[in-house]
Amino acid sequence: MKKDIEKLPQDQFERIEIDSSHAERIEKPSLSFWQDAWLRLRKNKAAIVSMVVLVLLVIMALVGPHLNGHDGAAQNLRHANLPPKMPGIEKLGIMDGVGNLSGEKVDLYAMKKVDEYYWFGTDGLGRDLFTRLWEGTQISLLIAFVAALIDLVIGVLYGGISGYFGGRTDDVMQRIVEILIGIPTLIVVILMIMVMEPGIGAIIIAISITGWIGMSRIVRAQILKYKNQEFVLAARTLGTNDSRIIGKHLMPNVLGIIVINTMFTIPNAIFFEAFLSFIGIGLQPPAASLGTLINDGFKVMEFQPYVLLFPCIVISVLMIAFNLIGDGLRDALDPKMKD
């Protein structure tokens, strides 16, 4: 075949010019790991919407108690058990201050001669529920973020040291983890409240005593995965000390899973605080949190459902938002999901 081609006249072949500049063109811009993760996260509409909603809730938790001019702790029995009434919306027939009285719909504001607006109504002691809702959200978020931060610091340090050094150190540290994980968290909380006064400090410490275990086990597993990789062996060969290897080479590789796990830790802490306050061993009245507000609303839900409705909506939105953001981060930080 080759000989037949050589016999053909050379003028029958047409020379084709190839533009080599197109062959080496980079079609996709070079991106860092976090830039690429952000681009993938932006494509997740649910995660982006959840981030916006979460930011709005945090802002409302900070500024909400100062919006309507009512003090959440001030009691006024003459204004007790008033339904929601909001200016502008009342003309639509909702949140208009009309409530049931002996089976009849009555404008309770007019009947009690109240010339103020309580946007979410009042409780049995005449306290403004709008202000107390955002004060309670503020406390619940504070407990959750502080507990998650403590879990993050202790879990990362403990898991990193255990996984990196291995051997007898790892055996001893993991036996301690197994002992702690076998103790029910509720038992720890009850013991802490018996020793300390019920309040924010006791709840944070109780959640943190065993809350870091999950983080430490995840970090340990990731460190075990990466510590024998070539880049770590190269760093050891060059004489890099252990603290620098952990901080500069191993931790950046497990940072994604740490961020994801933290995003799931926060809603768990919010729910646990609400559960403790709901059953009466968390924050104590007159302190407000989402748990105490739900507990107050549960007692009167048959006659005043609005007392229960608003804190339930807030805690539900918080839980959903954090979980959707966590799902979005998991997909964005997973190299296998890369386009």
N, C-alpha and C positions, 0 to 999 in steps of 0.2 A: 504493500500500500504506500509505504514511504517512498519507494523507488518510482512508483507511478506519479506521485506528486512532484518529484524532482524533475521528471521529464517534461512537465508542463511549462509553457513559456512564462517567464516571470512577469511579463507585462499584463497578464490576465488577472493578476492579484491586485487588489486595492488596499493601500495602506490605511489603517484605521488609527487615528490619534486618540489616545485615552487621556482625559484630564485627571491627573493624579491628585489634584487638590481636593476633589470630591471624595476620593477614597479615604482620606485621613480626616475628614471633617467630623467633629464631635457633635452629634445631633442633640444630645441632652447635656445641659450645663452640669458642671461638677458641684455636688452638694455635700455638705457635712451630714453626719448621722442625724443630728437634731433638726437640721433644715429639711431633710428628706422626711423625717417623722412628722414635722409640722405640716408639710404639703399633704401627706396622707391623712393626717387628722382633720384637715380642712375639708376633705371630701366626705367625711362622716358627718352628715347634717344633724343627726340626733345628738352627737357629742357636742357640736358647736352650739346648738340651741340650748343644751343642758348647761354649758358653760355660761351663756348669757343669763339664763334663769338663775343659776347659782350666784352669779355676781349681783344680780338684782336683789336676791334674798339677803345676801350679806349686807348690801347697802341699806336695805329696809331694816335689818336688825340693828344697824348702827344709828340711823336717823329716824326710824319709825316712832320710837317712844317720844319724840319731840314734835311730831307733826300736828297733832290735834289739840295740844295744850292741856291735856289731862294727865294727872299723876297716877301711875299704875298702882301705887300703894294707898292712895287717898280713898277713904271710905265715906259714903254718903247714902245712908239707908233710905232716904226719900227717893233716891234714884236707882234703887235696887231692882234687878230683874227687868231692865228695859231692853226691848229688842233692838236690832241694828237700825240706824237711821243715818243716811248720808245725803248731804245736800246735792241736788241735781238728779241723783238716781231715784230719790223718793217719788219724783213725778212719774216714774215708769211703773209704779206699783210694787216695787221691790225695795227692801231696806228703807221702808217708809215709817217705821216706828209702830206699825200695827201688830198687835199680838192677840192671843186668845185669852179671854177672861170669862170663865164659866161657860165655855163653849161658844162664845160670841167674839167676833173680831172687833177690837177696840183700839183706838189710838191712845196708847198708854202714856205717851209724852203729853198729850193734851189733858188726859185725865189727872196726871200727877203734876200738871202745870210746870213741866220742864221745858225751858227754852234753849237747851243746849243740844248738840248733836253728839251721839255716841256711835261712831261708825260701825263698830262690831257689837254694840250693845254693852250691857253691864252684867256683873254676876250678882249673887245674892247679898253681897255686902256693898253694892253700889260702885265697885271698882271698874274702871274703863277696860274693856277686854281688848281693844285695839292696842293700847299701850302695853298691857300685860303680855299680849301675844308676842310682840317684837322684843320685849325684855326677856321673855322666856326663850325665844329663838336665839337671842344673843348669848344667854347662859349655856344653852345646849351646844351651840357651835363652839363656844370657848372650851367647854369640857372635852368635846370631841377632838378639836385641834390640838390641845395640850396633851391629851392622852395619846393621840396618834404620833405627836412629835417625840414623846418619851419612848413609845414603842419603837419608833424608827431608830432613835439613837442607840438604845440598849440592844435591840434586835440585830442591827447591822454590826455593831462592835462585837457582840457575843458570837453571832454566826460566822463573822469574818475570821475571828481568832480561832474558833473551833475548827473551821474547815481548812484554814491555811496551815496551821501547825500539825494537825492530825495526831495520830499515835495516841499516847496515854492522855495527853491534854484533851483531845477530842473525846476520848472514852469517858473521862471524868465529867466534862462539861455536858455531854449528852445524857449521862445518868441523872444529872441535876435537872435537865429539861424534862426528862421522863417522869421524875417525881412531881414536878410542878404541874405538868400537863394532866396528871392524874387527879389533881385536886379541883373539884367543880368551882367555877368562878363565883357562883352565887354564895358558896360557903365562905370564900375569901372576903367577899363584900360584907357579908353579915359580921364576920370577925372584925373587919376593919371598922365598921360602924360601932361595934361594941367597945372598941379601944378608943376611937376618935369620935368627935362630934359629927353627926350627920351634916353633910354640906358638900360644897364643891371640892374641897381638898380631899375628903374621904373617898368620894366617888372617883376622882382622878387617880389616886393611889391604888384603889381597889382594882380599877380597870387595867392599870399599868403593871400590876404585880405579875399577871399571867398573859397580858395582851401582847407582849413582845415575842412570845415563843414562836408564833407562826412566822413572823418576819425572820427570826434567827434561823429557823430551819430552811427557809427558802434561800437565804443568803448563803448558808453553809453548803447547800446543794450546788449552788452556782459557783462558789469558790472551788469546791472539789472538782467541778467540771473544767475550770479554766486554769487551775494552778500548775498543771503539768503540760500546758500548751507551750509551743516553741517560743513565743515572745517572753513568757515568764522565765523559761530556762535561759534564754539569751540575757535577760536582765540579771539573773543570778551569776552567770558566767562573767559578766562585767563588774561584779562586786557590789551590786545594788543591795542595800539593806532591806530587811523584811517590811518595815513600816512603809518604805517608799514603794515597794512592789505592790503591797496591798492598796495603798492610797492612789498610786499613779497608773497602775497597770490592771489590777483586778477590779477595783470598785467602779471605774468607768464602764466596764463591760457588764456589770450587774446593776447599773443605775436604772435601766429601764424597768426591770422587774421590781425594783424597790419602789419606784414611783407608782407603778400599777398597784402593788400590794397596799401602799399607803392610801390610795384612793378608795380601796375597798375597806380599809380599817376605819376611816372616818365615819361612814354611815353606820357601821356596826357599833361604834362608840355612841353615836346619837341614839340609836335604837336601845342600846343597853341602859343609857342614862334615863331615857323615857320610861323604860320598863321598871327600873328601880324606883323612880319617883311615882309611877302609877300604883305600885303595890305598897308604897308608903315607907320604904327604907332608903329613899334617895333624898332629894331636897325636901325640906319641910316648909309648910306654910308659915309666913306669907310669901316666901320666896317663890318666884315664878320660873318654870321651865316648861318645855313642851309636855313633859310627863305629868307635872302637877296640873297643868291646864286641861289635859285630856282626862285626868282623874276627876277634876271638878266637873267637867262637862258630862262625864259618864253618869254621874249621880243624878243629873237633871235632864238627861237626853230625851226623855219622854215628853217633857213640857217645854224645854228650852233647847232645842237641838242645835241652835247657833253657837252655844257655849262650847259644844264638842266639835262642831263642823270646822271652824277656822284652824285650830291647832292641828287637827287631823289632816287637813289639806296641806299645811306647811310641812309637816313631818313627812308626808307621802311624797311631796314634790322634792324635798331634800334627798330622800332615799333614792328616788328614781334618778335624779340628776347626777348624784355621785356615782351610781352604778353605770349609767350610760357613759359618763366621762371615763370611768375605769375601763369599760369595754372598748371605747374608742382609743384610749392610750395603749391598751393591749395589742390592738391591731396595728396601730401606728408604729409602735416600737418593736414589733416582731419582724426580724429580717426576712422571714419566709413569706411575708405578705407584701414584700416589695415588688413594684411593677417591673 
